[in-house]
Each structure stands twice: as structure tokens, then as C-alpha cells.
Amino acid sequence: MANNEITLSAHSINANYVQRLEERVDDLESRNVFQDDVIDQLSEELAAHQHEISELKHQIQLVANRIKDVGSLSSDNENDNIEPPPPHY
């Protein structure tokens, strides 16, 4: 009878151990799914930010080109408004 009790006790311990392992695996799988979801969200946000940065760089380049054009036009107008020096110079 003692042998049967030891076997049942060992079986009970083994079943408890297996149950705890299953719970831990389930917890890890849960975390893994959650982390995959967060990674996907962050990846989408990163792609959106990269697109926005690209658009902003393009807009800055357009503004810089317009400033150059206005600067060159105003310098041409300044040259037109400057009187030539008198002939005795």
C-alpha cells in the first residue's frame, strides 16, 4: 500500500509540475502575441513618420529654392536700380 501512495504522490507532483509548465507556456505565448502586436503598431508608426519626414524635407527644399529665386531676382533688381558711376571716375 505504501508503494501505491508513493506512486500517487509522485503522479500528483508530476501533474502539478506539468500544469505549472503549461501555465507558464501559456503566459509566454500571451506575451509573445502582445509583443508582436506592439511591434506591428510601432512599425506602422515608424513608416508613417518616415513618410512625413520625407514630405517635410521636400517642402523645405521647395522653400529653399523659392528663397534662392527671390534672392537672385532682388539682386538683379538692385543692379538695375544702381546708377552707373559718372564718366570722370
C-alpha positions as CSV (number, residue, x, y, z in Angstrom):
1,M,0.0,0.0,0.0
2,A,2.8,2.4,0.7
3,N,4.2,1.8,-2.7
4,N,0.8,2.9,-4.2
5,E,0.8,6.0,-2.1
6,I,4.3,7.0,-3.3
7,T,3.2,6.4,-6.9
8,L,0.1,8.5,-6.4
9,S,2.1,11.2,-4.7
10,A,4.7,11.2,-7.4
11,H,2.0,11.3,-10.0
12,S,0.3,14.2,-8.3
13,I,3.6,16.1,-8.1
14,N,4.3,15.4,-11.7
15,A,0.8,16.5,-12.8
16,N,1.2,19.7,-10.7
17,Y,4.6,20.4,-12.3
18,V,3.2,19.8,-15.8
19,Q,0.2,22.1,-15.1
20,R,2.6,24.9,-13.9
21,L,4.7,24.4,-17.0
22,E,1.6,24.7,-19.2
23,E,0.5,27.9,-17.4
24,R,4.0,29.4,-17.9
25,V,4.0,28.4,-21.6
26,D,0.5,30.0,-22.0
27,D,1.7,33.2,-20.3
28,L,4.8,33.3,-22.6
29,E,2.6,32.8,-25.7
30,S,0.3,35.6,-24.5
31,R,3.2,37.9,-24.0
32,N,4.6,37.0,-27.4
33,V,1.3,37.8,-29.1
34,F,1.1,41.1,-27.3
35,Q,4.7,42.0,-28.2
36,D,4.1,41.1,-31.8
37,D,1.1,43.4,-31.9
38,V,3.1,46.2,-30.3
39,I,5.9,45.7,-32.8
40,D,3.5,45.9,-35.7
41,Q,2.0,49.1,-34.3
42,L,5.4,50.6,-33.8
43,S,6.5,49.6,-37.3
44,E,3.4,51.3,-38.8
45,E,4.1,54.5,-36.8
46,L,7.7,54.5,-37.9
47,A,6.7,54.1,-41.6
48,A,4.2,57.0,-41.2
49,H,6.8,59.2,-39.5
50,Q,9.4,58.4,-42.2
51,H,6.9,59.4,-44.9
52,E,6.1,62.6,-43.1
53,I,9.8,63.4,-42.7
54,S,10.3,62.8,-46.4
55,E,7.4,65.1,-47.3
56,L,8.8,67.8,-44.9
57,K,12.2,67.6,-46.5
58,H,10.7,68.0,-49.9
59,Q,8.7,71.1,-48.7
60,I,11.9,72.6,-47.2
61,Q,13.7,72.1,-50.5
62,L,10.9,73.9,-52.3
63,V,11.0,76.8,-49.9
64,A,14.8,77.0,-50.1
65,N,14.6,77.1,-53.9
66,R,12.0,79.8,-53.8
67,I,14.2,81.9,-51.4
68,K,17.1,81.5,-53.8
69,D,14.9,82.6,-56.7
70,V,13.6,85.6,-54.8
71,G,17.2,86.4,-53.7
72,S,18.5,86.3,-57.3
73,L,15.6,88.4,-58.6
74,S,16.1,91.0,-55.9
75,S,19.8,91.2,-56.6
76,D,19.1,91.6,-60.3
77,N,16.6,94.4,-59.5
78,E,19.2,96.1,-57.2
79,N,21.7,96.0,-60.1
80,D,19.2,97.7,-62.3
81,N,18.5,100.4,-59.8
82,I,22.2,101.2,-59.2
83,E,23.2,104.2,-61.3
84,P,26.4,103.8,-63.2
85,P,29.3,105.9,-61.9
86,P,29.8,109.2,-63.6
87,P,32.2,109.3,-66.6
88,H,35.0,111.1,-64.7
89,Y,35.6,108.1,-62.4
